Amino acid sequence: MYKEIWNKYKRGFKFLLPFILVQIIFQSFNFNLQFTNYDFIGEGGSLLENFSIFNEAISNNIVKISFELFVGTLFFSILMVTIKTLLNKGTVNYGESFKEGISLYPRYLLINVVLFLISSVLIFLGFWSIFIPFMVILMIYFNIILTPCKAYLVYYNTSAGDALKKGMAMGKKYSGEIILLGLGVGIVFIVIGGIMSAFNINPETNLIIYSVTSFINVNIQIYFAMFVMNICKREEKVQKEILGY
């Protein structure tokens, strides 16, 4: 399955390249959220104190959060429509992809808001050391079962509620494949990080290295998105076989 998606990714690369370049540009402008400046994990303290710190982190990142939610949602909804077209061997038309992405935008945004709220609650639990093991387990669990939800929304053009419900069911069913790919991606990043560390390379001060690592990172993200979309396509075939048509 992984090799099959890789072959499809290579065939569709020229259509995905504009999205890859735009994503790299976004990253170069440092649109990543700066929650690392706040030491959430195991801080303890009262509920009021912790909420105040958490609220400060959200407030200081409100522009980036808004960008991720509103602009990022539009970008990825169009990207996912393009990926669906490639998997179904259709003709990629960016104008049509944009129109379909716009029609999906409110529902895609709603799912992103739900995922953001879930992540926020889990991060907030990390203030108390006693909850850290539960937070880690729940983070891993939700990251796995929620992975197909947005792809399900795009592939089946359904409601946000239906996409969350059935996407989670698919996440449980294909959890093994998702975990295996996640481990593979993790190993790739560890190897890249190890090589840079061994040669004392800092991508933040080396434009060429930064460009290469960003290119690899974005390609992995989009490959992962295509992999998840293919799960939806695969499930469609399974359901048709069950129903006998």
N, C-alpha and C positions, 0 to 999 in steps of 0.2 A: 504493500500500500504506500509506503514512504517513497519507494523508488518511482512508483506510478505518478505520484504527485510531483516529484522532482522533475520527471520528464515533461509533465504538463506545464510546470512552472517555467522550464527552459523554453518551451514552445511559445508561451505567452509573455515572455520576459519583455519584449519590445513594447507591449501594450501596458505593462506594469511599470516600466522605467520612469514615466513622468511622475507617478505616485511616489516612487522611491526617491527621486530627486527632491520633490516637494517636502517629503518627510525629513530628509537630511537637512534641508534648509531650515525647517522648523527647529530641529535639534541644534543646529549651529547658532541659532539665536537664543539658545538656552531657555526653551519653554518648559523644561522639566520643573516639577514642583520641588521647592526647597524645604521639605519637611525634615531633612537631615540636620538642620540647624537646631532642631528641638529634640531634647532627649526625653522621649516619651516612655520608653520601656523601663518598667520596674521602678518608677519614680515614687510610687506611693502617694501619700498626701490625701487630703480630704477631697470629696467629690467636687466641691465648689472650686477648690484650688486647681484641680486637674482640668475641670471644664474651662476655667479661665485661660490656662495655658493652651489648651486645645483650640479654643476660640481665637486666641491670638495667632496661632499658626495658620488657621483658616483665613483669618482677616488679612494677614500679611501675604497670603498667596492667592487672594481672591481673583486677581487679574488672570493669573495663570490657570487657576481652576476653571474660570469662566471660559477662557480660550479653549482648554481641553474639552469642556463639555459642549460648547456651542459650535466653535469652528472645527474642532477635532471630530465631532460627531458627523458633521456634514462631509468632511474629507473621507472618513472611513466608510460612511454609508455609500458614497460613490465608488470607492475602491472595492467594497464587497460586491456591489452590483457588477462591476467589471470582472471580478473573479468568478462570479456565478456564470457570466456569459462565456468566459474562457472554458470553464469546466463542462458547460453544455455545448461546446464547440460552435457557439454562435459568432456572429460578426460583431466585433467591438466597435461601438459608436459612442464616443465620449459625450456627445450631446444627449443621446438617449439615456446613457448611464447617469448623467447629471439630473435629467428629469425624473428618472425612477428614484435616484438618491434623495431628491427633494421630497418626493411623495412619501418616502420611508422616514424622513428626518424626524418628525415629531415622535414616532414610535421608537426609533433608534435612540433618540435623546432620552425618552422616558426610561428605557432599559439602562442607559448609562447613569442616569440619576439614581436608580435603584442600586446599581452596583457600587456607586460612589458612597451611598449611605451605608451599605453593608460594610464596606472597607473602613469607613469612618468609625463605626461602632466597634469593629474589631480592634482598630488602632487605639481607640479610647480605653478598651479593656486592658491593653498592655501597660497602662499606668500602674496597675497593681501586680506585683510579682506573682501572687497566687493564681492569677488568671492567665499568665504568659503561656503555659503549656496548652491551655484550651484555645487561646488566641491563635497560636501557631497551627494547631490541628485544624481549627475552623478555617483559617486562611487557606491552607492547602486544600481542604475539602471543597470550599466554595470556589476556589480558583479552577478546580477540576470540573465540577458539575455545572458551573455557570458559563464555562468556555463556549459551548455551542449556541447559546441563547441568541446572540446577535446574528450569527450566521443563519440560524433557523428563521429568524424574522425576515431576513433578506431573501432567502431561498424560497420560502413558502408565502411571502408577502402576507403575513398574518398579523394578528393584534399583538401588542406588547405582552399582555398577560398570557396569551397562548404560547408565545415564543419563550417566555420565562418557564412556564410549566413544562412544555414538551422539550425545550432545550435542556432543562435540568435532567429530564428522564434520559435523553440521549447522552448527556454528560456522564451519567451513572453507567449506562450500557457500554459506552466506549471509553470508560475511564482508564483501562489498561493501555490502550493506544495513545491516549493523551499524556499519561504519566511517562510512558516510554519516550515519546517525542520530547517532553519537557526535560527528562534526564539527559537526552542526547544534546539538546540545546545548552543545558547547564555545563556539560562536559566541554563543548566547543568554547564557551565563554571562559571556563577555567583554563583551558589550554592557551587561549589568546592572552588572558591576563598573566599567565605564567611566563609566556614568551616575553611580553613587554617588561615584566618585573625582572627577568633574568638579564635583559639587555638595558635595564634602567631607562625604559622609554616612557615618557609621559605624554599621552595623546593630547592633553590640554595645551601643551607647549610645542607640539609638532603637528603642523597642519596636514602633512601627508598622512601620517599615522592616524590622525583624527578622522580624516576623510575615509580612509580604508576601513577603520573599525566601525564608523557610522554606516558605511555602505553594507558591511557584513551584518550589522545589527538590524538594519531596516529590512534587508532581504530575508533574514530569519523570521522577523515579525510577519512579513507578507506571506512567506511560505507557510507559516503556522496558520494564518488566516485561510489560505487555500486548503490546507489539510482539514481544518474544521468544516469548511464549506463542503468539502468532498464527503465528510461524514453524513451531512444532510442529504446529499445526492445518493449516497450508498443506502441510507435508511429508506429513501423513497423507493428504490428498487426492491428492497426487502418487503416493504408494505405492498407493493404491486404484486409480488410473487405470492404473498399470503392471500391476497384478495383474488388472485387468479387472472390478472389482466396486465 
